[in-house]
């Protein structure tokens, strides 16, 4: 998912309004980094209050809104809003994913689990998202590409709790 945001956002904003895209990207970039720093600081509290799986689901839901916002956007300055949303999701979902898998694996594999989560997110996620995003941007354009990614994410959001319940049940059966 994130590969689409990072790889094609500037291109999409330039298509909307080339004269304002650079400034809008700069302000959005600064805002998202500040928001991510604050959100990472609050992520432990959110995860404790809401729970790991609910935090991941909430993050997926906010990602859907960010994709839809991008898809319907007509002014580059509005990119600040989905950028903030997306990086707050990132700051909540990464620690929640690490905790999710840590709770389901032996303690001695904690560092390995973190490596796998980061490899999947930054390696596979960015690469596949950018490849599929590039293909879609070329065929259906920026607006529809973001809407399609929002739809795919929205489809996955209710499926995740079923998947997570299966993992928990499978481990409980082994013990």
N, C-alpha and C positions, 0 to 999 in steps of 0.2 A: 504494500500500500504506500509506504513512505517513499518508495522509489519514484512514484508518479508525482507526488508533491515536489520533491527535491529536484527531479530532473526536468519537469515540464512546466513548473509554475511560472518561471520568468518568460518562457516562450509564450505561454497562454496569456499572461498579462500584457506582453508586447503586442499580441494579436488584438487585444481589446483596445488598448490606447498606448501606442509606442512612446508618446511624449511624457507620459506620467508613470510608466512601468518601472523605470529605474529608481525613482524616488520612493515609490510605493513599496518596492522590494526591499530597499534599504531600511525603511521604517518598520516594515513587517519583520525583517530579519532581527533587528534590534529588540523589538517587542517580544518575538517568540523566544529569544534566548533569555530575556529577563523572566518571562512567564515560566519557562522550563526550570530555571534555577529555583524560583519560588515553589513551583509544583513538586520538584524533587524533594525539597525540604519538607513539604506537607504530605508526601506520599505515604509515609509510614502511618501517620495519623488516619488518613483516609482508609488505608487498607485495614487497619485495626477496627475502625468503626463500621465499615461497610462489608468487609470480607474480601478475600482474594478473588474469588470467582465473580462476585458482583462488581468489583473494581475493574476487572478485565471486560466484563459485559458493558459497563458504563463507558469505558474507554472506546470500545467498538462502536457504541451508539453515538458518541460524540464525533468519532471519525466519519460515520455516515453523514452526520450533519455538516461536517467540514467539506466533504466531497460534494454534497448537494449545494452547499453555499457557493463553492467554486463553480460548479456547473451552471448556476443561475446568475452569477455575478456579471455586472455590466460596467463596473468602474474599478480600475486597478487598486484604488485606495481601500476598497472593501476587502482586499486580500489580507489585511491586518487581522480581521476577525477569524477566518478559518486557520490562519497560521498560528494564532494564539491557541485556538482550540486543539489543533493537531499536536502542538508541542506539549500542552498540558496532558493530553492523552498519552503521549510518549512517556512523560515523566511518571504517570501513574501506572501504565501498563507494563513497562519493563520490570520494575521491582515486583509487581504482582505476579508476573509470569515466572520470575526467578523463584519467588516463594511457592508458587503453585507446584513447580517441579521439585523444589527442595523438600517439600512436605511428602513427596511421593518417591523419594530416593534415599539411599543410605547416606549418612552424614559425610562419609569420606569422599563422596562424589560431588560435594557442594561446588567446588571450583569448576569441575567439569561441566556441571549443569549450567553455571553462569556462562561458560564458554560456548556451550551449545546454543543457549538462548540468544546470545549476542551474534553468533555465527549465522543462525537462521534469520535473525532480524536484519542485520546489516549486510550479510552476504547474499543469501538466497532471496530475502524479501526485497532488498533494493534492486538486485539484478533482474529478478523476474518481473517486479513491478515496472521497472524502466523499460524492459523489452516489450511487455504487453502494452504498456502505456504508449510507447513509441509507435507500435503497430496501430493502435486505436486512434492516436492523434492524427496519424497520416490518413486513415480511412474515414473516420467519422468526425474528426475535429475535437478541439479542446473541451468545449462545453459538454458534449456527449460522453467524452472519455471520463471526465470526472463524475458524471451522473452514473455511468456504467459501474465504475469502481465503488461508488456509493451503494448501488444496488447489490453488488456482490458482497460487500461488507455487511449490508443490512440482512442479507440472506444467511450469512455465517453467524451473526450475533445470536439468534435463538438456538442454533445448533451447538454452539460451544458448551453450554451447561450439560447437554447430553453426552458429549465427548468427554468432558471432565469427570462426569459421574462414572463413566465406563472405566476410566483410568483408575479411579479410586477403588472401584469394586474389584477390578482385576488384581490390584496389589493386596487388598484385604483378603482375597481368596488364597493368594500365595502364602500368606502368613498363617 
